[in-house]
Amino acid sequence: MSKPPLPADAVALLERPNPAVIATVRKDGAPVTTATWYLWDDGRVLVNMDESRVRLKHLRNDPRVSLTVLADGDWSTHVTLMGSVVEMKEDVELADIDRIATHHTGRPYPRRDRGRVSAWIEVERWHGWGAMKDSDQAG
């Protein structure tokens, strides 16, 4: 696995609104995955969750995460980022979810009646596959 910084082609993939899956760690140590929107934000990843999501409890208990971003239309090409949530805050004005939703859908987030929480992931390691295969990866 490679360490940051990521090469330009991997950053370009992460900057696009590609499908992604995030993994968190349950209290019993089991991994849990879910599809998510994300935003590559100056070397970190921004994710945003409804205040009722169990994922928030997981992150507060254990900030380690893995995020796999799949190239839209070529899912054998993907980048997986491993790291930790280093900052969490309420998204009071829904500015972060609007940034993420606009990036993925072209429109602000439609649901305005629920609290949201933003989390920033600091990347510690990464690996790529397909067209993004990194040089520190075996075989």
The first five atom37 places (N, CA, C, CB, O) and aatype in JSON, in Angstrom:
{
  "aatype": [12, 15, 11, 14, 14, 10, 14, 0, 3, 0, 19, 0, 10, 10, 6, 1, 14, 2, 14, 0, 19, 9, 0, 16, 19, 1, 11, 3, 7, 0, 14, 19, 16, 16, 0, 16, 17, 18, 10, 17, 3, 3, 7, 1, 19, 10, 19, 2, 12, 3, 6, 15, 1, 19, 1, 10, 11, 8, 10, 1, 2, 3, 14, 1, 19, 15, 10, 16, 19, 10, 0, 3, 7, 3, 17, 15, 16, 8, 19, 16, 10, 12, 7, 15, 19, 19, 6, 12, 11, 6, 3, 19, 6, 10, 0, 3, 9, 3, 1, 9, 0, 16, 8, 8, 16, 7, 1, 14, 18, 14, 1, 1, 3, 1, 7, 1, 19, 15, 0, 17, 9, 6, 19, 6, 1, 17, 8, 7, 17, 7, 0, 12, 11, 3, 15, 3, 5, 0, 7],
  "atom_mask": [
    [1, 1, 1, 1, 1],
    [1, 1, 1, 1, 1],
    [1, 1, 1, 1, 1],
    [1, 1, 1, 1, 1],
    [1, 1, 1, 1, 1],
    [1, 1, 1, 1, 1],
    [1, 1, 1, 1, 1],
    [1, 1, 1, 1, 1],
    [1, 1, 1, 1, 1],
    [1, 1, 1, 1, 1],
    [1, 1, 1, 1, 1],
    [1, 1, 1, 1, 1],
    [1, 1, 1, 1, 1],
    [1, 1, 1, 1, 1],
    [1, 1, 1, 1, 1],
    [1, 1, 1, 1, 1],
    [1, 1, 1, 1, 1],
    [1, 1, 1, 1, 1],
    [1, 1, 1, 1, 1],
    [1, 1, 1, 1, 1],
    [1, 1, 1, 1, 1],
    [1, 1, 1, 1, 1],
    [1, 1, 1, 1, 1],
    [1, 1, 1, 1, 1],
    [1, 1, 1, 1, 1],
    [1, 1, 1, 1, 1],
    [1, 1, 1, 1, 1],
    [1, 1, 1, 1, 1],
    [1, 1, 1, 0, 1],
    [1, 1, 1, 1, 1],
    [1, 1, 1, 1, 1],
    [1, 1, 1, 1, 1],
    [1, 1, 1, 1, 1],
    [1, 1, 1, 1, 1],
    [1, 1, 1, 1, 1],
    [1, 1, 1, 1, 1],
    [1, 1, 1, 1, 1],
    [1, 1, 1, 1, 1],
    [1, 1, 1, 1, 1],
    [1, 1, 1, 1, 1],
    [1, 1, 1, 1, 1],
    [1, 1, 1, 1, 1],
    [1, 1, 1, 0, 1],
    [1, 1, 1, 1, 1],
    [1, 1, 1, 1, 1],
    [1, 1, 1, 1, 1],
    [1, 1, 1, 1, 1],
    [1, 1, 1, 1, 1],
    [1, 1, 1, 1, 1],
    [1, 1, 1, 1, 1],
    [1, 1, 1, 1, 1],
    [1, 1, 1, 1, 1],
    [1, 1, 1, 1, 1],
    [1, 1, 1, 1, 1],
    [1, 1, 1, 1, 1],
    [1, 1, 1, 1, 1],
    [1, 1, 1, 1, 1],
    [1, 1, 1, 1, 1],
    [1, 1, 1, 1, 1],
    [1, 1, 1, 1, 1],
    [1, 1, 1, 1, 1],
    [1, 1, 1, 1, 1],
    [1, 1, 1, 1, 1],
    [1, 1, 1, 1, 1],
    [1, 1, 1, 1, 1],
    [1, 1, 1, 1, 1],
    [1, 1, 1, 1, 1],
    [1, 1, 1, 1, 1],
    [1, 1, 1, 1, 1],
    [1, 1, 1, 1, 1],
    [1, 1, 1, 1, 1],
    [1, 1, 1, 1, 1],
    [1, 1, 1, 0, 1],
    [1, 1, 1, 1, 1],
    [1, 1, 1, 1, 1],
    [1, 1, 1, 1, 1],
    [1, 1, 1, 1, 1],
    [1, 1, 1, 1, 1],
    [1, 1, 1, 1, 1],
    [1, 1, 1, 1, 1],
    [1, 1, 1, 1, 1],
    [1, 1, 1, 1, 1],
    [1, 1, 1, 0, 1],
    [1, 1, 1, 1, 1],
    [1, 1, 1, 1, 1],
    [1, 1, 1, 1, 1],
    [1, 1, 1, 1, 1],
    [1, 1, 1, 1, 1],
    [1, 1, 1, 1, 1],
    [1, 1, 1, 1, 1],
    [1, 1, 1, 1, 1],
    [1, 1, 1, 1, 1],
    [1, 1, 1, 1, 1],
    [1, 1, 1, 1, 1],
    [1, 1, 1, 1, 1],
    [1, 1, 1, 1, 1],
    [1, 1, 1, 1, 1],
    [1, 1, 1, 1, 1],
    [1, 1, 1, 1, 1],
    [1, 1, 1, 1, 1],
    [1, 1, 1, 1, 1],
    [1, 1, 1, 1, 1],
    [1, 1, 1, 1, 1],
    [1, 1, 1, 1, 1],
    [1, 1, 1, 1, 1],
    [1, 1, 1, 0, 1],
    [1, 1, 1, 1, 1],
    [1, 1, 1, 1, 1],
    [1, 1, 1, 1, 1],
    [1, 1, 1, 1, 1],
    [1, 1, 1, 1, 1],
    [1, 1, 1, 1, 1],
    [1, 1, 1, 1, 1],
    [1, 1, 1, 1, 1],
    [1, 1, 1, 0, 1],
    [1, 1, 1, 1, 1],
    [1, 1, 1, 1, 1],
    [1, 1, 1, 1, 1],
    [1, 1, 1, 1, 1],
    [1, 1, 1, 1, 1],
    [1, 1, 1, 1, 1],
    [1, 1, 1, 1, 1],
    [1, 1, 1, 1, 1],
    [1, 1, 1, 1, 1],
    [1, 1, 1, 1, 1],
    [1, 1, 1, 1, 1],
    [1, 1, 1, 1, 1],
    [1, 1, 1, 0, 1],
    [1, 1, 1, 1, 1],
    [1, 1, 1, 0, 1],
    [1, 1, 1, 1, 1],
    [1, 1, 1, 1, 1],
    [1, 1, 1, 1, 1],
    [1, 1, 1, 1, 1],
    [1, 1, 1, 1, 1],
    [1, 1, 1, 1, 1],
    [1, 1, 1, 1, 1],
    [1, 1, 1, 1, 1],
    [1, 1, 1, 0, 1]
  ],
  "atom_positions": [
    [[0.84, -1.17, 0.0], [0.0, 0.0, 0.0], [0.89, 1.24, 0.0], [-0.95, -0.01, 1.21], [1.95, 1.28, 0.61]],
    [[0.42, 2.23, -0.69], [1.17, 3.46, -0.82], [0.73, 4.48, 0.21], [1.02, 4.03, -2.23], [-0.36, 4.39, 0.77]],
    [[1.59, 5.43, 0.45], [1.27, 6.55, 1.34], [1.06, 7.8, 0.49], [2.4, 6.78, 2.41], [1.59, 7.91, -0.61]],
    [[0.28, 8.74, 1.02], [0.09, 10.0, 0.28], [1.43, 10.7, 0.12], [-0.91, 10.93, 1.01], [2.37, 10.42, 0.87]],
    [[1.54, 11.59, -0.84], [0.46, 12.1, -1.69], [0.12, 11.12, -2.8], [0.86, 13.44, -2.29], [0.94, 10.3, -3.22]],
    [[-1.12, 11.22, -3.27], [-1.59, 10.38, -4.37], [-1.14, 10.99, -5.69], [-3.12, 10.23, -4.33], [-0.99, 12.21, -5.8]],
    [[-0.93, 10.15, -6.7], [-0.55, 10.67, -8.01], [-1.73, 11.42, -8.65], [-0.09, 9.52, -8.94], [-2.88, 11.26, -8.27]],
    [[-1.4, 12.25, -9.63], [-2.39, 13.12, -10.27], [-3.56, 12.34, -10.86], [-1.74, 13.95, -11.35], [-4.7, 12.8, -10.78]],
    [[-3.31, 11.18, -11.46], [-4.42, 10.43, -12.06], [-5.38, 9.88, -11.01], [-3.89, 9.28, -12.92], [-6.58, 9.81, -11.25]],
    [[-4.86, 9.49, -9.84], [-5.73, 9.04, -8.75], [-6.53, 10.21, -8.19], [-4.9, 8.38, -7.64], [-7.72, 10.07, -7.91]],
    [[-5.9, 11.36, -8.04], [-6.61, 12.56, -7.58], [-7.7, 12.93, -8.57], [-5.62, 13.74, -7.39], [-8.81, 13.29, -8.16]],
    [[-7.4, 12.85, -9.86], [-8.42, 13.16, -10.88], [-9.62, 12.24, -10.75], [-7.81, 13.05, -12.29], [-10.76, 12.7, -10.89]],
    [[-9.4, 10.96, -10.49], [-10.5, 10.02, -10.29], [-11.31, 10.43, -9.05], [-9.98, 8.57, -10.14], [-12.54, 10.44, -9.08]],
    [[-10.62, 10.77, -7.96], [-11.3, 11.14, -6.72], [-12.05, 12.46, -6.84], [-10.3, 11.24, -5.6], [-13.03, 12.67, -6.12]],
    [[-11.63, 13.33, -7.72], [-12.29, 14.62, -7.89], [-13.6, 14.5, -8.67], [-11.37, 15.59, -8.59], [-14.41, 15.43, -8.66]],
    [[-13.8, 13.38, -9.35], [-15.04, 13.18, -10.1], [-16.11, 12.58, -9.18], [-14.8, 12.25, -11.34], [-15.79, 11.95, -8.18]],
    [[-17.39, 12.78, -9.52], [-18.48, 12.25, -8.69], [-18.73, 10.77, -8.95], [-19.77, 13.04, -8.95], [-19.77, 10.39, -9.47]],
    [[-17.77, 9.96, -8.58], [-17.85, 8.52, -8.8], [-18.59, 7.81, -7.67], [-16.46, 7.94, -8.94], [-18.71, 8.36, -6.57]],
    [[-19.1, 6.6, -7.94], [-19.7, 5.8, -6.87], [-18.64, 5.45, -5.83], [-20.35, 4.51, -7.44], [-17.47, 5.26, -6.16]],
    [[-19.06, 5.37, -4.57], [-18.12, 5.05, -3.49], [-18.81, 4.22, -2.41], [-17.54, 6.35, -2.88], [-20.03, 4.27, -2.23]],
    [[-17.98, 3.47, -1.7], [-18.43, 2.66, -0.57], [-17.5, 2.96, 0.6], [-18.44, 1.12, -0.91], [-16.28, 2.94, 0.46]],
    [[-18.1, 3.24, 1.76], [-17.31, 3.52, 2.97], [-17.46, 2.35, 3.94], [-17.75, 4.86, 3.63], [-18.55, 1.79, 4.08]],
    [[-16.37, 2.0, 4.61], [-16.39, 0.97, 5.64], [-16.06, 1.62, 6.97], [-15.39, -0.19, 5.31], [-15.1, 2.38, 7.09]],
    [[-16.86, 1.3, 7.98], [-16.61, 1.73, 9.35], [-16.49, 0.48, 10.21], [-17.73, 2.68, 9.88], [-16.72, -0.64, 9.74]],
    [[-16.14, 0.67, 11.48], [-15.94, -0.45, 12.39], [-16.99, -0.4, 13.49], [-14.51, -0.44, 12.99], [-17.1, 0.59, 14.21]],
    [[-17.76, -1.49, 13.61], [-18.75, -1.57, 14.68], [-18.05, -1.74, 16.03], [-19.73, -2.73, 14.43], [-16.86, -2.04, 16.09]],
    [[-18.81, -1.54, 17.09], [-18.27, -1.67, 18.44], [-17.68, -3.06, 18.69], [-19.36, -1.38, 19.47], [-16.7, -3.2, 19.43]],
    [[-18.27, -4.09, 18.07], [-17.76, -5.46, 18.25], [-16.59, -5.78, 17.32], [-18.89, -6.47, 18.01], [-16.1, -6.91, 17.3]],
    [[-16.13, -4.79, 16.54], [-14.98, -4.97, 15.67], [-15.31, -5.39, 14.25], [0.0, 0.0, 0.0], [-14.42, -5.46, 13.41]],
    [[-16.57, -5.67, 13.98], [-16.96, -6.09, 12.64], [-17.01, -4.88, 11.69], [-18.33, -6.81, 12.68], [-17.44, -3.8, 12.09]],
    [[-16.57, -5.06, 10.46], [-16.67, -3.96, 9.5], [-18.1, -3.85, 8.97], [-15.68, -4.17, 8.33], [-18.83, -4.84, 8.88]],
    [[-18.48, -2.63, 8.61], [-19.78, -2.35, 8.02], [-19.54, -1.46, 6.81], [-20.78, -1.69, 9.05], [-18.8, -0.47, 6.92]],
    [[-20.14, -1.78, 5.68], [-19.97, -0.96, 4.49], [-21.31, -0.38, 4.05], [-19.34, -1.78, 3.36], [-22.37, -0.97, 4.28]],
    [[-21.23, 0.77, 3.42], [-22.42, 1.39, 2.85], [-22.01, 2.31, 1.71], [-23.2, 2.18, 3.92], [-20.92, 2.89, 1.71]],
    [[-22.89, 2.43, 0.73], [-22.64, 3.36, -0.36], [-22.72, 4.78, 0.2], [-23.67, 3.16, -1.53], [-23.5, 5.06, 1.11]],
    [[-21.9, 5.67, -0.35], [-21.9, 7.04, 0.15], [-21.47, 8.01, -0.93], [-20.98, 7.17, 1.37], [-20.77, 7.64, -1.88]],
    [[-21.89, 9.24, -0.78], [-21.32, 10.34, -1.55], [-20.1, 10.82, -0.79], [-22.36, 11.5, -1.77], [-19.99, 10.62, 0.42]],
    [[-19.2, 11.45, -1.48], [-17.98, 11.98, -0.87], [-17.55, 13.19, -1.67], [-16.83, 10.89, -0.82], [-18.08, 13.46, -2.75]],
    [[-16.6, 13.92, -1.14], [-15.98, 15.03, -1.87], [-14.5, 15.04, -1.53], [-16.66, 16.41, -1.53], [-14.14, 15.11, -0.35]],
    [[-13.64, 14.97, -2.54], [-12.2, 15.11, -2.34], [-11.96, 16.57, -2.02], [-11.37, 14.64, -3.61], [-12.31, 17.45, -2.82]],
    [[-11.38, 16.86, -0.87], [-11.28, 18.23, -0.35], [-9.85, 18.53, 0.05], [-12.24, 18.43, 0.84], [-9.48, 18.43, 1.22]],
    [[-9.04, 18.92, -0.94], [-7.66, 19.34, -0.69], [-6.85, 18.29, 0.08], [-7.66, 20.64, 0.08], [-6.23, 18.59, 1.1]],
    [[-6.87, 17.05, -0.42], [-6.08, 15.98, 0.18], [-6.78, 15.2, 1.26], [0.0, 0.0, 0.0], [-6.25, 14.21, 1.77]],
    [[-7.99, 15.63, 1.63], [-8.81, 14.88, 2.59], [-10.13, 14.56, 1.92], [-9.03, 15.69, 3.92], [-10.44, 15.07, 0.84]],
    [[-10.91, 13.71, 2.56], [-12.21, 13.34, 2.04], [-13.28, 13.86, 2.99], [-12.33, 11.8, 1.86], [-13.19, 13.68, 4.21]],
    [[-14.28, 14.51, 2.42], [-15.42, 14.99, 3.19], [-16.59, 14.06, 2.93], [-15.78, 16.45, 2.82], [-16.96, 13.81, 1.78]],
    [[-17.19, 13.55, 4.01], [-18.43, 12.8, 3.93], [-19.43, 13.48, 4.87], [-18.22, 11.27, 4.33], [-19.05, 14.26, 5.74]],
    [[-20.71, 13.2, 4.67], [-21.73, 13.87, 5.45], [-22.86, 12.88, 5.69], [-22.25, 15.15, 4.73], [-23.27, 12.16, 4.78]],
    [[-23.37, 12.84, 6.93], [-24.37, 11.87, 7.31], [-25.54, 12.51, 8.03], [-23.76, 10.8, 8.18], [-25.38, 13.51, 8.73]],
    [[-26.71, 11.92, 7.84], [-27.87, 12.29, 8.64], [-27.54, 12.02, 10.1], [-29.15, 11.49, 8.19], [-26.87, 11.05, 10.42]],
    [[-28.02, 12.89, 10.98], [-27.71, 12.77, 12.4], [-28.16, 11.46, 13.03], [-28.34, 13.9, 13.14], [-27.68, 11.09, 14.1]],
    [[-29.08, 10.74, 12.39], [-29.6, 9.49, 12.95], [-28.82, 8.26, 12.51], [-31.04, 9.32, 12.57], [-29.12, 7.16, 12.97]],
    [[-27.83, 8.41, 11.66], [-27.12, 7.25, 11.11], [-26.28, 6.54, 12.18], [-26.22, 7.69, 9.96], [-25.57, 7.17, 12.96]],
    [[-26.38, 5.23, 12.17], [-25.58, 4.41, 13.09], [-24.09, 4.59, 12.8], [-25.98, 2.91, 12.98], [-23.25, 4.45, 13.69]],
    [[-23.78, 4.9, 11.55], [-22.39, 5.12, 11.15], [-21.72, 6.19, 12.02], [-22.32, 5.54, 9.67], [-20.52, 6.1, 12.3]],
    [[-22.48, 7.19, 12.45], [-21.91, 8.22, 13.35], [-21.46, 7.62, 14.67], [-22.94, 9.33, 13.61], [-20.41, 7.98, 15.19]],
    [[-22.25, 6.71, 15.2], [-21.87, 6.03, 16.44], [-20.59, 5.22, 16.23], [-23.01, 5.11, 16.94], [-19.7, 5.22, 17.07]],
    [[-20.51, 4.55, 15.09], [-19.3, 3.79, 14.79], [-18.09, 4.71, 14.75], [-19.45, 3.05, 13.44], [-17.05, 4.4, 15.33]],
    [[-18.22, 5.85, 14.05], [-17.09, 6.77, 13.89], [-16.68, 7.41, 15.21], [-17.44, 7.84, 12.89], [-15.5, 7.66, 15.44]],
    [[-17.64, 7.68, 16.07], [-17.31, 8.26, 17.38], [-16.6, 7.24, 18.26], [-18.58, 8.76, 18.09], [-15.78, 7.6, 19.1]],
    [[-16.91, 5.97, 18.07], [-16.28, 4.91, 18.85], [-14.91, 4.52, 18.28], [-17.19, 3.69, 18.89], [-13.99, 4.21, 19.03]],
    [[-14.79, 4.53, 16.95], [-13.55, 4.12, 16.27], [-13.47, 4.9, 14.96], [-13.51, 2.55, 16.02], [-14.24, 4.62, 14.04]],
    [[-12.57, 5.87, 14.85], [-12.55, 6.75, 13.68], [-11.93, 6.13, 12.43], [-11.82, 7.98, 14.02], [-11.86, 6.81, 11.4]],
    [[-11.48, 4.9, 12.48], [-10.85, 4.29, 11.3], [-11.89, 4.0, 10.22], [-10.12, 2.99, 11.69], [-12.98, 3.51, 10.5]],
    [[-11.52, 4.32, 8.98], [-12.42, 4.1, 7.85], [-11.63, 3.65, 6.64], [-13.22, 5.37, 7.53], [-10.41, 3.78, 6.57]],
    [[-12.36, 3.12, 5.7], [-11.84, 2.82, 4.37], [-12.9, 3.29, 3.39], [-11.5, 1.28, 4.19], [-14.09, 3.05, 3.58]],
    [[-12.46, 3.96, 2.33], [-13.37, 4.44, 1.3], [-12.87, 3.95, -0.04], [-13.48, 6.0, 1.32], [-11.73, 4.22, -0.41]],
    [[-13.71, 3.22, -0.76], [-13.37, 2.77, -2.1], [-14.18, 3.57, -3.1], [-13.63, 1.24, -2.27], [-15.41, 3.6, -3.04]],
    [[-13.47, 4.22, -4.02], [-14.09, 5.03, -5.07], [-13.9, 4.27, -6.39], [-13.47, 6.48, -5.14], [-12.78, 3.97, -6.79]],
    [[-15.01, 3.98, -7.04], [-15.01, 3.19, -8.27], [-15.15, 4.1, -9.47], [-16.15, 2.15, -8.25], [-16.01, 4.98, -9.49]],
    [[-14.32, 3.9, -10.48], [-14.43, 4.7, -11.7], [-15.78, 4.41, -12.34], [-13.25, 4.39, -12.69], [-16.1, 3.26, -12.64]],
    [[-16.57, 5.44, -12.55], [-17.89, 5.28, -13.14], [-17.75, 4.66, -14.52], [-18.63, 6.64, -13.22], [-17.05, 5.2, -15.38]],
    [[-18.41, 3.53, -14.73], [-18.34, 2.85, -16.02], [-17.21, 1.84, -16.14], [0.0, 0.0, 0.0], [-17.16, 1.08, -17.11]],
    [[-16.3, 1.8, -15.18], [-15.17, 0.86, -15.2], [-14.83, 0.49, -13.76], [-13.92, 1.46, -15.94], [-13.81, 0.92, -13.23]],
    [[-15.68, -0.3, -13.14], [-15.53, -0.58, -11.72], [-14.31, -1.42, -11.39], [-16.75, -1.27, -11.21], [-13.95, -1.55, -10.22]],
    [[-13.65, -1.99, -12.4], [-12.39, -2.68, -12.08], [-11.29, -1.67, -11.8], [-11.98, -3.61, -13.24], [-10.26, -2.03, -11.23]],
    [[-11.5, -0.42, -12.19], [-10.57, 0.66, -11.84], [-11.12, 1.35, -10.61], [-10.38, 1.67, -13.02], [-12.22, 1.91, -10.63]],
    [[-10.35, 1.31, -9.55], [-10.8, 1.96, -8.32], [-9.61, 2.35, -7.45], [-11.76, 1.04, -7.53], [-8.5, 1.83, -7.61]],
    [[-9.88, 3.27, -6.53], [-8.9, 3.7, -5.53], [-9.53, 3.49, -4.16], [-8.49, 5.2, -5.75], [-10.67, 3.89, -3.92]],
    [[-8.79, 2.85, -3.28], [-9.24, 2.67, -1.9], [-8.35, 3.5, -0.99], [-9.21, 1.17, -1.49], [-7.12, 3.42, -1.05]],
    [[-8.99, 4.3, -0.16], [-8.3, 5.16, 0.79], [-8.53, 4.61, 2.19], [-8.79, 6.64, 0.69], [-9.66, 4.32, 2.56]],
    [[-7.48, 4.48, 2.97], [-7.58, 4.05, 4.36], [-7.08, 5.17, 5.24], [-6.79, 2.74, 4.61], [-6.04, 5.78, 4.96]],
    [[-7.81, 5.45, 6.3], [-7.41, 6.53, 7.18], [-8.35, 6.63, 8.36], [0.0, 0.0, 0.0], [-8.98, 5.66, 8.77]],
    [[-8.42, 7.83, 8.9], [-9.23, 8.08, 10.08], [-9.98, 9.4, 9.95], [-8.37, 8.09, 11.35], [-9.51, 10.34, 9.3]],
    [[-11.14, 9.44, 10.57], [-11.87, 10.69, 10.67], [-11.12, 11.55, 11.69], [-13.38, 10.47, 11.09], [-10.94, 11.15, 12.84]],
    [[-10.69, 12.72, 11.25], [-9.9, 13.6, 12.12], [-10.69, 14.81, 12.59], [-8.65, 14.05, 11.39], [-10.24, 15.55, 13.46]],
    [[-11.86, 15.01, 12.01], [-12.68, 16.15, 12.4], [-14.14, 15.83, 12.09], [-12.23, 17.46, 11.67], [-14.46, 15.31, 11.03]],
    [[-15.02, 16.14, 13.05], [-16.46, 16.0, 12.85], [-17.12, 17.25, 13.39], [-17.03, 14.71, 13.55], [-16.72, 17.8, 14.41]],
    [[-18.17, 17.71, 12.66], [-18.92, 18.87, 13.14], [-20.32, 18.83, 12.56], [-18.2, 20.19, 12.77], [-20.57, 18.24, 11.51]],
    [[-21.24, 19.49, 13.27], [-22.6, 19.62, 12.76], [-22.57, 20.48, 11.51], [-23.54, 20.23, 13.83], [-21.86, 21.48, 11.45]],
    [[-23.34, 20.09, 10.54], [-23.47, 20.86, 9.3], [-24.73, 21.71, 9.44], [-23.55, 19.92, 8.03], [-25.75, 21.47, 8.79]],
    [[-24.64, 22.71, 10.3], [-25.8, 23.51, 10.72], [-26.52, 24.15, 9.54], [-25.37, 24.58, 11.7], [-27.74, 24.09, 9.46]],
    [[-25.79, 24.74, 8.64], [-26.4, 25.43, 7.49], [-26.57, 24.51, 6.28], [-25.53, 26.64, 7.1], [-27.03, 24.95, 5.22]],
    [[-26.21, 23.24, 6.43], [-26.26, 22.24, 5.35], [-25.36, 22.61, 4.17], [-27.7, 22.09, 4.87], [-25.58, 22.16, 3.04]],
    [[-24.36, 23.42, 4.43], [-23.44, 23.84, 3.37], [-22.6, 22.68, 2.85], [-22.53, 24.95, 3.88], [-22.37, 22.57, 1.64]],
    [[-22.14, 21.81, 3.74], [-21.3, 20.69, 3.3], [-22.1, 19.68, 2.49], [-20.67, 20.0, 4.5], [-21.63, 19.23, 1.44]],
    [[-23.3, 19.32, 2.96], [-24.09, 18.35, 2.2], [-24.52, 18.96, 0.87], [-25.33, 17.9, 3.0], [-24.64, 18.24, -0.12]],
    [[-24.76, 20.27, 0.84], [-25.08, 20.92, -0.44], [-23.91, 20.85, -1.4], [-25.49, 22.38, -0.21], [-24.1, 20.6, -2.59]],
    [[-22.69, 21.06, -0.92], [-21.49, 20.94, -1.77], [-21.38, 19.53, -2.34], [-20.21, 21.3, -0.97], [-21.13, 19.35, -3.53]],
    [[-21.57, 18.54, -1.47], [-21.44, 17.14, -1.89], [-22.56, 16.77, -2.86], [-21.47, 16.2, -0.66], [-22.3, 16.18, -3.91]],
    [[-23.81, 17.13, -2.52], [-24.94, 16.79, -3.39], [-24.82, 17.47, -4.75], [-26.26, 17.2, -2.72], [-25.1, 16.86, -5.78]],
    [[-24.41, 18.73, -4.76], [-24.24, 19.45, -6.02], [-23.16, 18.79, -6.86], [-23.9, 20.93, -5.75], [-23.28, 18.71, -8.09]],
    [[-22.1, 18.33, -6.22], [-21.02, 17.65, -6.93], [-21.54, 16.36, -7.58], [-19.86, 17.33, -5.97], [-21.15, 16.04, -8.7]],
    [[-22.4, 15.62, -6.88], [-22.87, 14.33, -7.38], [-24.13, 14.41, -8.23], [-23.12, 13.41, -6.22], [-24.33, 13.57, -9.11]],
    [[-24.99, 15.41, -7.99], [-26.27, 15.46, -8.7], [-26.51, 16.74, -9.48], [-27.38, 15.28, -7.72], [-27.42, 16.81, -10.31]],
    [[-25.69, 17.76, -9.21], [-25.9, 19.04, -9.86], [-26.88, 19.94, -9.14], [0.0, 0.0, 0.0], [-27.18, 21.04, -9.61]],
    [[-27.4, 19.48, -7.98], [-28.4, 20.25, -7.22], [-28.08, 20.18, -5.73], [-29.84, 19.73, -7.5], [-27.48, 19.21, -5.27]],
    [[-28.5, 21.2, -4.97], [-28.35, 21.14, -3.5], [-29.14, 19.97, -2.93], [-28.81, 22.47, -2.85], [-30.06, 19.44, -3.57]],
    [[-28.79, 19.58, -1.74], [-29.46, 18.46, -1.07], [-30.92, 18.81, -0.82], [-28.75, 18.09, 0.26], [-31.19, 19.87, -0.25]],
    [[-31.87, 17.97, -1.21], [-33.28, 18.37, -1.14], [-33.9, 18.32, 0.26], [-34.07, 17.49, -2.03], [-34.8, 19.11, 0.55]],
    [[-33.44, 17.43, 1.11], [-34.1, 17.3, 2.42], [-33.49, 18.3, 3.41], [-33.95, 15.84, 2.96], [-32.29, 18.24, 3.69]],
    [[-34.31, 19.2, 3.92], [-33.82, 20.3, 4.75], [-34.3, 20.2, 6.2], [-34.26, 21.62, 4.17], [-34.03, 21.1, 7.0]],
    [[-34.99, 19.12, 6.56], [-35.61, 19.04, 7.89], [-34.88, 18.13, 8.87], [-37.02, 18.56, 7.75], [-35.41, 17.83, 9.94]],
    [[-33.68, 17.68, 8.53], [-32.91, 16.77, 9.39], [-31.53, 17.35, 9.63], [-32.81, 15.36, 8.76], [-30.94, 17.96, 8.74]],
    [[-31.02, 17.14, 10.84], [-29.65, 17.54, 11.13], [-28.66, 16.66, 10.4], [0.0, 0.0, 0.0], [-28.93, 15.5, 10.12]],
    [[-27.49, 17.24, 10.07], [-26.45, 16.52, 9.35], [-25.12, 16.74, 10.06], [-26.39, 16.98, 7.88], [-24.92, 17.74, 10.74]],
    [[-24.22, 15.79, 9.88], [-22.89, 15.87, 10.48], [-21.85, 15.64, 9.37], [-22.72, 14.82, 11.63], [-21.96, 14.7, 8.58]],
    [[-20.86, 16.5, 9.34], [-19.76, 16.39, 8.38], [-18.57, 15.73, 9.07], [-19.36, 17.78, 7.82], [-18.31, 15.94, 10.25]],
    [[-17.85, 14.92, 8.31], [-16.64, 14.27, 8.82], [-15.56, 14.34, 7.75], [-16.93, 12.78, 9.22], [-15.82, 14.1, 6.57]],
    [[-14.35, 14.68, 8.18], [-13.2, 14.75, 7.29], [-12.27, 13.58, 7.57], [-12.44, 16.1, 7.46], [-11.88, 13.33, 8.71]],
    [[-11.94, 12.87, 6.51], [-11.07, 11.7, 6.6], [-9.68, 12.09, 6.14], [-11.62, 10.52, 5.74], [-9.5, 12.63, 5.04]],
    [[-8.71, 11.83, 6.98], [-7.3, 12.03, 6.6], [-6.77, 10.7, 6.07], [-6.44, 12.54, 7.82], [-6.87, 9.67, 6.74]],
    [[-6.23, 10.73, 4.88], [-5.74, 9.52, 4.21], [-4.36, 9.16, 4.74], [-5.69, 9.72, 2.68], [-3.44, 9.98, 4.73]],
    [[-4.24, 7.92, 5.22], [-2.96, 7.42, 5.73], [-2.28, 6.49, 4.72], [-3.17, 6.68, 7.05], [-1.05, 6.47, 4.61]],
    [[-3.09, 5.72, 4.0], [-2.59, 4.78, 3.0], [-3.62, 4.7, 1.88], [-2.32, 3.37, 3.62], [-4.78, 5.07, 2.05]],
    [[-3.18, 4.21, 0.74], [-4.11, 4.02, -0.37], [-3.6, 2.92, -1.27], [-4.31, 5.33, -1.16], [-2.41, 2.58, -1.27]],
    [[-4.52, 2.35, -2.03], [-4.1, 1.46, -3.11], [-5.09, 1.6, -4.26], [-4.03, -0.03, -2.62], [-6.25, 1.96, -4.07]],
    [[-4.59, 1.32, -5.42], [-5.43, 1.41, -6.61], [-5.42, 0.11, -7.36], [0.0, 0.0, 0.0], [-4.55, -0.74, -7.17]],
    [[-6.4, -0.05, -8.23], [-6.51, -1.25, -9.04], [-6.95, -0.85, -10.43], [-7.48, -2.26, -8.41], [-7.44, 0.26, -10.64]],
    [[-6.79, -1.75, -11.38], [-7.13, -1.45, -12.77], [-6.2, -0.38, -13.3], [0.0, 0.0, 0.0], [-4.98, -0.48, -13.14]],
    [[-6.75, 0.64, -13.92], [-5.94, 1.74, -14.46], [-5.26, 2.54, -13.37], [-6.8, 2.66, -15.31], [-4.35, 3.32, -13.66]],
    [[-5.67, 2.38, -12.11], [-5.09, 3.14, -10.99], [-4.12, 2.31, -10.15], [-6.2, 3.66, -10.1], [-3.74, 2.72, -9.06]],
    [[-3.72, 1.13, -10.65], [-2.84, 0.26, -9.87], [-1.58, 1.01, -9.45], [-2.47, -1.01, -10.67], [-0.86, 1.55, -10.29]],
    [[-1.33, 1.04, -8.14], [-0.16, 1.77, -7.63], [1.07, 0.88, -7.62], [-0.43, 2.32, -6.22], [0.96, -0.34, -7.56]],
    [[2.22, 1.5, -7.66], [3.47, 0.77, -7.81], [3.9, 0.05, -6.54], [4.56, 1.7, -8.23], [4.73, -0.85, -6.6]],
    [[3.35, 0.43, -5.38], [3.74, -0.25, -4.13], [2.88, -1.46, -3.85], [3.64, 0.71, -2.96], [2.98, -2.05, -2.77]],
    [[2.04, -1.85, -4.79], [1.15, -2.98, -4.6], [1.77, -4.25, -5.17], [-0.2, -2.71, -5.26], [2.35, -4.23, -6.25]],
    [[1.66, -5.32, -4.44], [2.22, -6.6, -4.9], [1.49, -7.11, -6.13], [2.15, -7.66, -3.78], [0.29, -6.86, -6.31]],
    [[2.23, -7.81, -6.98], [1.72, -8.56, -8.11], [0.78, -7.84, -8.98], [0.0, 0.0, 0.0], [0.29, -8.4, -9.96]]
  ]
}
